[in-house]
């Protein structure tokens, strides 16, 4: 695995941790609350998650039957 792939995998894992945290704390919450929790967590973790991926995660966190799964994330450009 090259450095870029490793960075992308680490970013995806960090974003997954944020999504798992949102699932624990925000399950069934209003869309804006879930989105805010995710976006703040992504920022703190130093990762960028595309808007369409964030939309999917918001829906998954709010859905009682589906666990959030992060498919796309990249290290934040600093």
Buried (B, 14 or more C-beta within 10 A) or exposed (E): EEEEEEBBEBBBEBBBBBBBBBBEEBEEBEEEBBBBBBBEBBEEBEBBBEEEBBEBBBEBBBEEEEEBEBEBBBBBEE
